[in-house]
Amino acid sequence: SDCEDRSVLFAYLVGKLLDFDIIMLDFPGHIAVAVNLGEYNTGAVLEYKGKTYSVTDPTYINATAGMVMPQFKNTSPEIIEPEI
């Protein structure tokens, strides 16, 4: 599976099973997810519609919440609101 497949599955599971607010992040040539972890937001975070989200990339192997792939650290992604 590629980044789109993993991100969509991850977003669906986190949104439906854990009931966390999520957004999709569209970097050039790469899709990731950001999750509103409340008081546990850490690392690379972004604000969207008054909420704070931690980047959570299911394709970044061994990364923890809040880590962004090095090639995207200085890139602002387009935000996509999933319809879950």
Beta strands, then each sheet from edge to edge (+ up, - down):
strand 1: 22-27
strand 2: 30-35
strand 3: 45-48
strand 4: 51-56
strand 5: 78-80
sheet 1: 3+ 4- 2+ 1- 5+
end
